[in-house]
């Protein structure tokens, strides 16, 4: 029993560590790189920023790809941690993560293609303004791909939340918070696609819900799991 508790604690802290690295990877591109490059409504300024900060732009692509790989490993660690609670839900969690990875790689391909267009490596017969417009089109395709993925960012949290709530070694309030977080992602995704004018408002209203992932990560990393027997749910 003591050995099992120790193993669970190590697995929980590994999941928390991977979660932390994954969040940092995502925040790097969103909060650091994007503001330095993207200028809303100004194609020329955005294009010039991409060329002037090419290395920075490329690092965001790398961190996105590495982050996706870490996400898969993190899902597998969650499976190991929570399969004793309900193996079906644990498998569903992993599946909802894995199906997203090809879309991420395709989206990054659009991003690197936009840079190649701006540098004149392809579409050389097009003039500069045409290349800028096409490059921004590819970036927009990437953006809308990410917006669609937000729906799955919510979906994968539902089986995770159920497993956390049903376990007796993690706090139930974290399971409830993760459900709310998942719903917030779904609402944000649908808002972007159906009512884009309200996107910013919905995003800021959803921040307390999104903090559920941060709280869960910190709990795993700092507290781990309680010393108790795992309850298996059919």
Backbone as JSON, one array per atom type, in Angstrom:
{
  "sequence": "XXXXXXXXXXXXXXXXXXXXXXXXXXXXXXXXXXXXXXXXXXXXXXXXXXXXXXXXXXXXXXXXXXXXXXXXXXXXXXXXXXXXXXXXXXXXXXXXXXXXXXXXXXXXXXXXXXXXXXXXXXXXXXXXXXXXXXXXXXXXXXXXXXXXXXXXXXXXXXXXXXXXXXXXXXXXXXXXXXXXXXXXXXXXXXXXXXXXXXXXXXXXXXXXXXXXXXXXXXXXXXXXXXXXXXXXXX",
  "N": [[0.83, -1.2, 0.0], [1.9, 1.26, 0.83], [3.93, 1.47, -1.02], [2.42, 1.76, -3.35], [1.14, 4.23, -2.87], [3.39, 5.91, -2.88], [4.24, 5.59, -5.51], [2.03, 6.68, -6.87], [2.21, 9.34, -5.99], [4.64, 10.15, -7.15], [3.99, 9.87, -9.84], [1.91, 11.74, -10.03], [3.28, 14.13, -9.51], [5.03, 14.16, -11.65], [3.18, 14.46, -13.72], [2.24, 17.0, -13.04], [4.6, 18.5, -13.42], [5.06, 18.19, -16.18], [2.74, 19.41, -17.05], [3.19, 22.04, -16.21], [5.43, 22.76, -17.81], [4.24, 22.51, -20.3], [2.26, 24.52, -20.2], [3.9, 26.79, -19.98], [5.2, 26.69, -22.46], [3.02, 27.16, -24.18], [2.21, 29.74, -23.34], [4.41, 31.24, -24.02], [4.4, 31.67, -26.84], [1.91, 32.91, -27.09], [1.79, 35.12, -25.28], [4.27, 36.39, -25.41], [5.66, 36.21, -27.97], [3.66, 36.68, -29.98], [2.57, 39.39, -29.43], [4.77, 40.91, -30.21], [4.91, 40.63, -32.91], [2.42, 40.42, -34.33], [0.19, 42.77, -35.66], [-2.81, 44.06, -35.31], [-5.07, 44.39, -37.96], [-3.21, 45.54, -39.65], [-1.53, 44.67, -42.25], [0.95, 45.13, -43.52], [2.65, 46.07, -41.46], [2.67, 43.82, -39.77], [3.83, 41.92, -41.48], [6.38, 43.09, -41.83], [7.31, 42.98, -39.2], [7.47, 40.21, -38.84], [9.55, 39.55, -40.6], [11.62, 41.08, -39.51], [11.85, 39.95, -37.06], [12.49, 37.26, -37.41], [13.82, 34.98, -36.3], [12.74, 34.9, -33.72], [10.06, 34.45, -34.37], [10.3, 31.89, -35.48], [11.11, 30.46, -33.23], [8.74, 30.36, -31.79], [7.26, 28.59, -33.3], [8.71, 26.25, -32.92], [8.43, 25.88, -30.14], [5.7, 25.44, -30.02], [5.46, 22.99, -31.35], [7.06, 21.32, -29.74], [5.63, 21.62, -27.39], [3.25, 20.32, -28.1], [4.14, 17.68, -28.31], [4.88, 17.26, -25.66], [2.38, 17.45, -24.5], [1.13, 15.07, -25.35], [2.72, 13.14, -23.99], [2.11, 13.96, -21.4], [-0.64, 13.38, -21.28], [-0.5, 10.6, -21.37], [0.77, 10.12, -18.96], [-1.23, 11.0, -17.23], [-3.08, 9.04, -17.82], [-1.8, 6.82, -16.72], [-1.86, 7.6, -14.05], [-4.6, 7.8, -13.45], [-6.05, 5.63, -14.44], [-6.9, 3.61, -12.78], [-9.1, 4.6, -11.58], [-11.1, 4.93, -13.55], [-10.86, 3.23, -16.34], [-11.88, 3.48, -18.94], [-12.62, 6.23, -19.17], [-10.09, 7.29, -18.82], [-8.76, 6.38, -21.1], [-10.27, 7.72, -23.01], [-9.57, 10.35, -22.45], [-6.86, 10.38, -23.28], [-7.23, 9.84, -26.01], [-8.65, 12.12, -26.9], [-6.71, 14.02, -26.73], [-4.68, 13.12, -28.5], [-5.93, 13.16, -31.04], [-5.83, 15.8, -31.71], [-3.25, 16.52, -32.35], [-2.25, 16.13, -35.1], [-3.59, 18.28, -36.36], [-2.41, 20.48, -35.16], [0.22, 20.3, -36.18], [-0.29, 20.7, -38.9], [-1.28, 23.32, -38.8], [1.03, 24.67, -37.97], [2.56, 24.27, -40.21], [1.28, 25.97, -42.03], [2.01, 28.38, -40.87], [4.85, 28.47, -41.14], [4.97, 28.45, -43.87], [3.87, 30.92, -44.5], [5.94, 32.61, -43.69], [7.95, 31.84, -45.48], [6.79, 32.75, -47.85], [6.77, 35.55, -47.46], [9.52, 36.02, -47.41], [10.14, 35.6, -49.99], [10.84, 33.13, -50.92], [9.12, 31.36, -52.08], [6.47, 31.68, -54.56], [7.62, 33.66, -56.18], [7.1, 35.19, -58.4], [5.07, 36.88, -57.73], [4.16, 40.19, -56.67], [5.33, 42.33, -53.94], [3.2, 43.28, -52.28], [1.17, 41.47, -52.89], [2.31, 39.07, -52.01], [2.44, 39.63, -49.3], [-0.29, 39.77, -48.63], [-1.11, 37.14, -49.19], [0.49, 35.73, -47.42], [-0.55, 36.63, -44.98], [-3.05, 35.5, -45.23], [-2.47, 32.78, -44.91], [-1.61, 32.85, -42.26], [-4.0, 33.59, -41.04], [-5.54, 31.34, -41.57], [-4.19, 29.56, -39.95], [-4.81, 30.76, -37.47], [-7.62, 30.42, -37.32], [-7.72, 27.69, -37.33], [-6.61, 27.14, -34.83], [-8.58, 28.34, -33.26], [-10.71, 26.6, -33.74], [-9.64, 24.35, -32.57], [-9.83, 25.0, -29.92], [-12.23, 24.03, -29.03], [-11.71, 21.3, -28.68], [-9.8, 21.57, -26.75], [-11.4, 22.05, -24.64], [-12.96, 19.68, -24.59], [-11.16, 17.58, -23.85], [-10.74, 18.07, -21.22], [-13.02, 17.25, -19.88], [-13.24, 14.31, -19.45], [-10.94, 14.19, -17.86], [-11.68, 15.81, -15.7], [-13.82, 14.32, -14.65], [-12.5, 12.02, -13.8], [-10.76, 13.08, -11.88], [-12.64, 14.05, -10.05], [-13.93, 11.68, -9.23], [-11.93, 10.22, -8.11], [-10.33, 9.39, -4.99], [-8.1, 10.6, -4.15], [-7.49, 13.07, -5.01], [-8.56, 16.49, -4.75], [-12.07, 17.14, -4.89], [-13.05, 19.63, -5.66], [-11.3, 20.52, -7.58], [-11.9, 18.9, -9.74], [-14.47, 19.85, -10.35], [-13.83, 22.48, -11.03], [-12.28, 22.05, -13.29], [-14.2, 21.07, -15.06], [-15.74, 23.39, -15.42], [-13.79, 24.95, -16.61], [-13.41, 23.53, -19.0], [-15.94, 23.91, -20.18], [-15.8, 26.66, -20.53], [-13.83, 26.87, -22.52], [-15.21, 25.67, -24.65], [-17.37, 27.45, -24.98], [-15.95, 29.77, -25.67], [-14.78, 28.96, -28.09], [-17.06, 28.55, -29.72], [-18.06, 31.12, -29.66], [-16.1, 32.61, -31.01], [-16.38, 31.56, -33.57], [-19.09, 31.99, -34.18], [-20.01, 34.45, -33.11], [-17.95, 36.58, -33.44], [-17.48, 39.23, -32.7], [-17.82, 39.39, -30.01], [-15.72, 38.11, -28.9], [-13.42, 38.99, -27.39], [-14.63, 39.92, -25.04], [-15.85, 37.59, -23.99], [-13.57, 36.06, -23.62], [-12.14, 37.44, -21.55], [-14.01, 37.27, -19.51], [-13.87, 34.58, -19.08], [-11.48, 34.03, -17.84], [-11.26, 33.46, -14.96], [-12.27, 30.84, -15.01], [-10.38, 29.54, -16.63], [-8.22, 29.52, -14.95], [-8.5, 27.24, -13.53], [-7.06, 25.12, -14.65], [-4.46, 25.95, -14.08], [-4.55, 25.9, -11.27], [-4.97, 23.17, -10.84], [-2.61, 22.1, -11.95], [-0.67, 23.2, -10.2], [-1.46, 22.02, -7.82], [-0.93, 19.28, -8.3], [1.83, 19.41, -8.68], [2.82, 20.48, -6.28], [1.36, 19.46, -4.03], [0.76, 16.84, -4.74], [-0.68, 13.65, -4.38], [-3.19, 12.36, -2.09], [-2.57, 10.11, 0.66], [-4.11, 7.35, 0.19], [-6.48, 4.77, -0.56], [-7.13, 3.88, -3.92], [-10.22, 4.5, -5.5], [-12.04, 2.52, -7.58], [-13.96, 3.1, -10.45], [-16.65, 1.82, -12.23]],
  "CA": [[0.0, 0.0, 0.0], [2.8, 2.42, 0.92], [4.62, 1.55, -2.3], [1.44, 2.27, -4.31], [0.99, 5.66, -2.59], [4.61, 6.57, -3.32], [4.21, 5.58, -6.97], [1.02, 7.65, -7.27], [2.73, 10.69, -5.74], [5.65, 10.43, -8.17], [3.29, 10.04, -11.12], [1.18, 13.0, -9.96], [4.22, 15.25, -9.62], [5.51, 14.16, -13.03], [2.1, 15.06, -14.5], [2.27, 18.42, -12.74], [5.77, 19.1, -14.04], [4.79, 18.26, -17.61], [1.68, 20.41, -17.21], [3.84, 23.35, -16.07], [6.23, 23.02, -19.01], [3.29, 22.67, -21.4], [1.65, 25.85, -20.06], [4.93, 27.78, -20.3], [5.37, 26.65, -23.91], [1.88, 27.83, -24.8], [2.2, 31.15, -23.0], [5.53, 31.89, -24.71], [3.95, 32.15, -28.13], [0.71, 33.75, -26.97], [1.99, 36.35, -24.52], [5.55, 37.03, -25.67], [5.99, 36.34, -29.38], [2.57, 37.27, -30.77], [2.49, 40.86, -29.34], [5.92, 41.53, -30.87], [4.84, 40.42, -34.35], [1.1, 40.65, -34.9], [-0.41, 44.1, -35.55], [-4.18, 43.86, -35.76], [-5.55, 45.26, -39.01], [-2.11, 46.14, -40.42], [-0.81, 43.58, -42.91], [2.33, 45.52, -43.81], [3.41, 46.1, -40.2], [2.83, 42.44, -39.33], [4.82, 41.3, -42.36], [7.7, 43.64, -41.51], [7.7, 42.44, -37.9], [7.87, 38.82, -39.04], [10.88, 39.52, -41.23], [12.59, 41.67, -38.59], [11.98, 39.06, -35.89], [12.32, 35.92, -37.97], [14.25, 33.95, -35.37], [11.74, 34.86, -32.66], [8.89, 33.79, -34.94], [10.61, 30.46, -35.62], [11.13, 29.83, -31.91], [7.37, 30.08, -31.38], [6.86, 27.37, -33.99], [9.38, 25.13, -32.25], [7.82, 25.65, -28.83], [4.37, 24.85, -30.25], [5.64, 21.58, -31.69], [7.53, 20.63, -28.53], [4.5, 21.61, -26.47], [2.31, 19.27, -28.52], [4.73, 16.4, -27.93], [4.77, 17.17, -24.2], [0.96, 17.21, -24.2], [0.88, 13.63, -25.52], [3.33, 12.45, -22.86], [1.34, 14.33, -20.21], [-1.87, 12.6, -21.31], [-0.16, 9.22, -21.03], [1.03, 10.1, -17.52], [-2.55, 11.06, -16.6], [-3.67, 7.7, -17.95], [-1.18, 5.97, -15.71], [-2.28, 8.06, -12.73], [-6.04, 7.77, -13.21], [-6.73, 4.49, -15.05], [-7.51, 2.78, -11.73], [-10.39, 5.2, -11.25], [-11.99, 4.51, -14.63], [-9.96, 3.06, -17.48], [-12.54, 3.98, -20.14], [-12.47, 7.67, -19.19], [-8.66, 7.58, -18.98], [-8.45, 6.18, -22.52], [-10.92, 8.81, -23.74], [-8.72, 11.53, -22.23], [-5.7, 10.27, -24.17], [-7.69, 9.93, -27.4], [-9.03, 13.5, -27.21], [-5.47, 14.77, -26.9], [-3.94, 12.65, -29.67], [-6.58, 13.55, -32.29], [-5.54, 17.21, -31.99], [-1.85, 16.75, -32.71], [-2.06, 16.38, -36.54], [-4.08, 19.62, -36.7], [-1.38, 21.42, -34.71], [1.33, 20.25, -37.12], [-0.74, 21.34, -40.13], [-1.34, 24.75, -38.54], [2.4, 25.2, -37.97], [3.01, 24.28, -41.61], [0.77, 27.21, -42.6], [2.79, 29.49, -40.32], [6.18, 28.53, -41.75], [4.76, 28.79, -45.27], [3.68, 32.37, -44.58], [7.26, 33.22, -43.6], [8.63, 31.57, -46.76], [6.2, 33.65, -48.86], [7.26, 36.91, -47.21], [10.95, 36.08, -47.75], [10.29, 35.44, -51.43], [11.36, 31.8, -51.24], [8.12, 30.8, -52.98], [5.63, 32.71, -55.19], [8.56, 34.72, -56.51], [6.58, 36.04, -59.47], [4.1, 37.81, -57.15], [4.8, 41.39, -56.12], [5.43, 42.33, -52.49], [1.89, 43.42, -51.62], [0.45, 40.21, -53.08], [2.91, 38.08, -51.1], [2.02, 39.98, -47.93], [-1.69, 39.38, -48.46], [-1.2, 35.67, -49.16], [1.1, 35.3, -46.15], [-1.53, 36.88, -43.92], [-4.11, 34.5, -45.4], [-1.99, 31.55, -44.27], [-1.63, 33.07, -40.82], [-5.41, 33.58, -40.64], [-5.95, 29.93, -41.57], [-3.63, 29.03, -38.7], [-5.58, 31.29, -36.34], [-8.93, 29.78, -37.26], [-7.48, 26.3, -36.92], [-6.44, 27.17, -33.37], [-9.89, 28.63, -32.68], [-11.49, 25.36, -33.78], [-9.05, 23.42, -31.6], [-10.26, 25.37, -28.57], [-13.32, 23.14, -28.68], [-11.12, 20.07, -28.16], [-9.14, 21.9, -25.48], [-12.44, 21.87, -23.63], [-13.42, 18.29, -24.54], [-10.26, 16.66, -23.15], [-10.82, 18.34, -19.79], [-14.18, 16.61, -19.28], [-12.87, 13.04, -18.81], [-9.97, 14.46, -16.8], [-12.44, 16.32, -14.56], [-14.58, 13.2, -14.08], [-11.55, 11.15, -13.1], [-10.31, 13.79, -10.67], [-13.76, 14.12, -9.1], [-14.26, 10.36, -8.73], [-10.81, 9.67, -7.33], [-10.34, 9.85, -3.59], [-6.75, 11.07, -3.82], [-7.4, 14.45, -5.48], [-9.72, 17.25, -4.27], [-13.2, 17.19, -5.82], [-13.27, 20.97, -6.2], [-10.49, 20.64, -8.79], [-12.68, 18.28, -10.8], [-15.54, 20.79, -10.71], [-13.2, 23.63, -11.67], [-11.86, 21.63, -14.62], [-15.41, 21.04, -15.89], [-16.05, 24.79, -15.74], [-12.76, 25.37, -17.55], [-13.74, 22.91, -20.27], [-17.1, 24.62, -20.72], [-15.34, 27.99, -20.96], [-13.17, 26.7, -23.82], [-16.25, 25.42, -25.65], [-18.1, 28.71, -25.21], [-15.05, 30.67, -26.38], [-14.65, 28.46, -29.45], [-18.3, 28.83, -30.44], [-18.19, 32.57, -29.78], [-15.19, 33.05, -32.07], [-16.89, 31.14, -34.86], [-20.45, 32.45, -34.43], [-20.18, 35.85, -32.72], [-16.57, 37.03, -33.21], [-17.41, 40.56, -32.11], [-17.83, 39.25, -28.55], [-14.62, 37.21, -28.53], [-12.6, 39.55, -26.31], [-15.43, 39.97, -23.81], [-16.0, 36.23, -23.48], [-12.25, 35.62, -23.16], [-11.82, 38.03, -20.25], [-14.94, 36.7, -18.53], [-13.52, 33.17, -18.87], [-10.18, 33.89, -17.18], [-11.36, 32.69, -13.7], [-12.45, 29.42, -15.32], [-9.12, 29.02, -17.15], [-7.29, 29.35, -13.83], [-8.66, 25.89, -13.01], [-5.92, 24.3, -15.1], [-3.29, 26.37, -13.31], [-4.71, 25.39, -9.91], [-4.77, 21.72, -10.89], [-1.2, 21.86, -12.16], [0.07, 23.51, -8.98], [-1.79, 21.01, -6.8], [-0.17, 18.07, -8.63], [3.26, 19.66, -8.53], [3.18, 20.8, -4.89], [0.7, 18.59, -3.07], [0.72, 15.46, -5.19], [-1.95, 12.98, -4.07], [-3.36, 11.95, -0.7], [-2.29, 8.71, 0.98], [-5.39, 6.66, 0.35], [-6.73, 3.73, -1.54], [-7.81, 4.35, -5.12], [-11.54, 3.96, -5.72], [-12.24, 2.21, -8.99], [-15.32, 3.31, -10.9], [-16.95, 1.03, -13.41]],
  "C": [[0.87, 1.26, 0.0], [3.53, 2.6, -0.4], [3.7, 2.15, -3.36], [1.24, 3.77, -4.13], [2.19, 6.45, -3.09], [4.64, 6.68, -4.84], [3.21, 6.6, -7.51], [1.53, 9.08, -7.1], [3.76, 11.07, -6.8], [5.0, 10.68, -9.53], [2.55, 11.38, -11.15], [2.12, 14.19, -10.14], [4.83, 15.31, -11.02], [4.46, 14.8, -13.94], [2.07, 16.58, -14.28], [3.42, 19.14, -13.4], [5.57, 19.25, -15.55], [3.73, 19.32, -17.92], [2.27, 21.82, -17.15], [4.63, 23.71, -17.31], [5.32, 23.28, -20.2], [2.64, 24.06, -21.37], [2.66, 26.94, -20.43], [5.15, 27.85, -21.81], [4.25, 27.4, -24.61], [1.87, 29.33, -24.56], [3.31, 31.91, -23.71], [5.08, 32.49, -26.04], [2.83, 33.16, -28.01], [1.01, 35.12, -26.35], [3.28, 37.09, -24.84], [5.8, 37.27, -27.16], [4.91, 37.09, -30.15], [2.48, 38.8, -30.64], [3.63, 41.58, -30.04], [5.82, 41.47, -32.39], [3.5, 40.85, -34.94], [0.61, 42.08, -34.62], [-1.81, 44.0, -36.15], [-4.57, 44.89, -36.82], [-4.48, 45.89, -39.87], [-1.25, 45.02, -41.0], [0.66, 43.91, -43.09], [3.18, 45.51, -42.54], [3.66, 44.68, -39.68], [3.89, 41.73, -40.16], [6.23, 41.79, -42.04], [8.21, 43.12, -40.17], [8.15, 40.99, -38.01], [9.27, 38.71, -39.62], [11.95, 40.05, -40.29], [12.84, 40.77, -37.38], [11.82, 37.6, -36.32], [12.69, 34.82, -36.97], [13.24, 33.78, -34.23], [10.49, 34.13, -33.14], [9.11, 32.28, -35.06], [10.64, 29.77, -34.25], [9.73, 29.51, -31.42], [6.84, 28.83, -32.05], [7.45, 26.15, -33.31], [8.72, 24.84, -30.91], [6.42, 25.06, -28.96], [4.49, 23.35, -30.54], [6.1, 20.77, -30.48], [6.4, 20.54, -27.52], [3.49, 20.53, -26.82], [2.83, 17.89, -28.14], [4.62, 16.2, -26.41], [3.34, 16.87, -23.79], [0.61, 15.73, -24.31], [1.46, 12.85, -24.34], [2.57, 12.73, -21.57], [0.04, 13.54, -20.14], [-1.62, 11.15, -20.92], [0.15, 9.08, -19.53], [-0.29, 10.18, -16.75], [-3.26, 9.71, -16.7], [-3.12, 6.77, -16.89], [-1.67, 6.32, -14.3], [-3.74, 7.72, -12.43], [-6.76, 6.55, -13.78], [-7.4, 3.59, -14.01], [-8.87, 3.33, -11.29], [-11.44, 4.77, -12.27], [-11.16, 4.43, -15.9], [-10.56, 3.61, -18.77], [-12.37, 5.5, -20.26], [-11.01, 8.07, -19.39], [-8.24, 7.41, -20.43], [-9.06, 7.29, -23.37], [-10.11, 10.09, -23.63], [-7.54, 11.52, -23.2], [-6.11, 10.46, -25.62], [-8.01, 11.36, -27.8], [-7.82, 14.42, -27.31], [-4.8, 14.41, -28.23], [-4.58, 13.12, -30.97], [-6.27, 15.01, -32.66], [-4.16, 17.43, -32.59], [-1.65, 16.95, -34.21], [-2.5, 17.78, -36.96], [-3.05, 20.68, -36.31], [-0.23, 21.46, -35.71], [0.96, 20.9, -38.45], [-0.78, 22.86, -39.96], [0.05, 25.37, -38.55], [2.98, 25.22, -39.37], [2.52, 25.53, -42.32], [1.61, 28.4, -42.13], [4.15, 29.6, -41.0], [6.07, 28.86, -43.23], [4.58, 30.3, -45.43], [5.02, 33.1, -44.51], [8.03, 33.03, -44.9], [8.1, 32.5, -47.86], [6.74, 35.07, -48.69], [8.73, 37.07, -47.59], [11.19, 35.91, -49.24], [10.87, 34.1, -51.82], [10.4, 31.03, -52.14], [7.24, 31.94, -53.49], [6.47, 33.92, -55.6], [8.03, 35.67, -57.58], [5.53, 37.04, -58.97], [4.83, 39.05, -56.62], [4.67, 41.38, -54.59], [4.07, 42.39, -51.81], [1.06, 42.15, -51.76], [0.98, 39.14, -52.14], [2.5, 38.36, -49.66], [0.59, 39.54, -47.67], [-1.83, 37.86, -48.36], [-0.62, 35.13, -47.86], [0.14, 35.5, -44.99], [-2.7, 35.91, -44.01], [-3.71, 33.2, -44.71], [-1.98, 31.69, -42.75], [-3.06, 33.05, -40.28], [-5.94, 32.15, -40.6], [-5.44, 29.24, -40.3], [-4.47, 29.47, -37.51], [-6.93, 30.59, -36.21], [-8.82, 28.3, -36.93], [-7.34, 26.19, -35.41], [-7.78, 27.43, -32.68], [-10.77, 27.39, -32.66], [-10.97, 24.36, -32.76], [-9.46, 23.75, -30.17], [-11.41, 24.5, -28.09], [-12.77, 21.85, -28.07], [-10.31, 20.33, -26.9], [-10.13, 21.78, -24.33], [-12.82, 20.41, -23.47], [-12.51, 17.4, -23.7], [-10.3, 16.87, -21.64], [-11.99, 17.63, -19.12], [-13.87, 15.23, -18.69], [-11.86, 13.22, -17.69], [-10.7, 14.92, -15.54], [-13.22, 15.21, -13.87], [-13.66, 12.3, -13.26], [-11.05, 11.79, -11.82], [-11.41, 13.79, -9.62], [-14.04, 12.76, -8.46], [-13.13, 9.72, -7.91], [-10.96, 10.13, -5.88], [-8.94, 10.28, -3.15], [-6.47, 12.45, -4.39], [-8.66, 15.19, -5.05], [-10.83, 17.33, -5.32], [-13.41, 18.58, -6.42], [-12.45, 21.2, -7.46], [-11.21, 20.02, -9.98], [-13.79, 19.2, -11.28], [-14.97, 21.98, -11.48], [-12.77, 23.28, -13.1], [-13.05, 21.51, -15.57], [-15.77, 22.45, -16.34], [-15.06, 25.32, -16.77], [-13.04, 24.81, -18.94], [-14.91, 23.59, -20.95], [-16.71, 25.99, -21.25], [-14.65, 27.91, -22.32], [-14.2, 26.48, -24.93], [-16.99, 26.71, -26.01], [-17.24, 29.69, -26.01], [-14.91, 30.26, -27.84], [-15.89, 28.79, -30.28], [-18.5, 30.34, -30.64], [-17.33, 33.1, -30.92], [-15.77, 32.73, -33.44], [-18.26, 31.74, -35.2], [-20.63, 33.96, -34.18], [-18.81, 36.47, -32.43], [-16.45, 38.39, -32.56], [-17.39, 40.52, -30.58], [-16.66, 38.4, -28.03], [-13.83, 37.73, -27.33], [-13.36, 39.56, -24.98], [-15.54, 38.6, -23.17], [-14.66, 35.72, -22.94], [-11.95, 36.14, -21.76], [-12.75, 37.52, -19.15], [-14.58, 35.26, -18.17], [-12.23, 32.97, -18.09], [-10.28, 33.15, -15.84], [-11.54, 31.2, -13.94], [-11.13, 28.81, -15.8], [-8.09, 28.79, -16.04], [-7.42, 27.97, -13.19], [-7.53, 24.98, -13.42], [-4.66, 24.65, -14.31], [-3.36, 25.83, -11.89], [-4.45, 23.89, -9.85], [-3.3, 21.38, -11.06], [-0.4, 22.09, -10.89], [-0.21, 22.49, -7.88], [-0.98, 19.73, -7.05], [1.31, 18.26, -8.32], [3.67, 19.83, -7.08], [2.64, 19.77, -3.9], [0.74, 17.11, -3.46], [-0.65, 14.85, -4.94], [-1.97, 12.59, -2.59], [-3.0, 10.48, -0.54], [-3.6, 7.98, 1.24], [-5.55, 5.63, -0.75], [-7.5, 4.3, -2.71], [-9.18, 3.69, -5.22], [-11.74, 3.74, -7.21], [-13.69, 2.37, -9.35], [-15.55, 2.49, -12.16], [-17.32, 1.93, -14.57]]
}
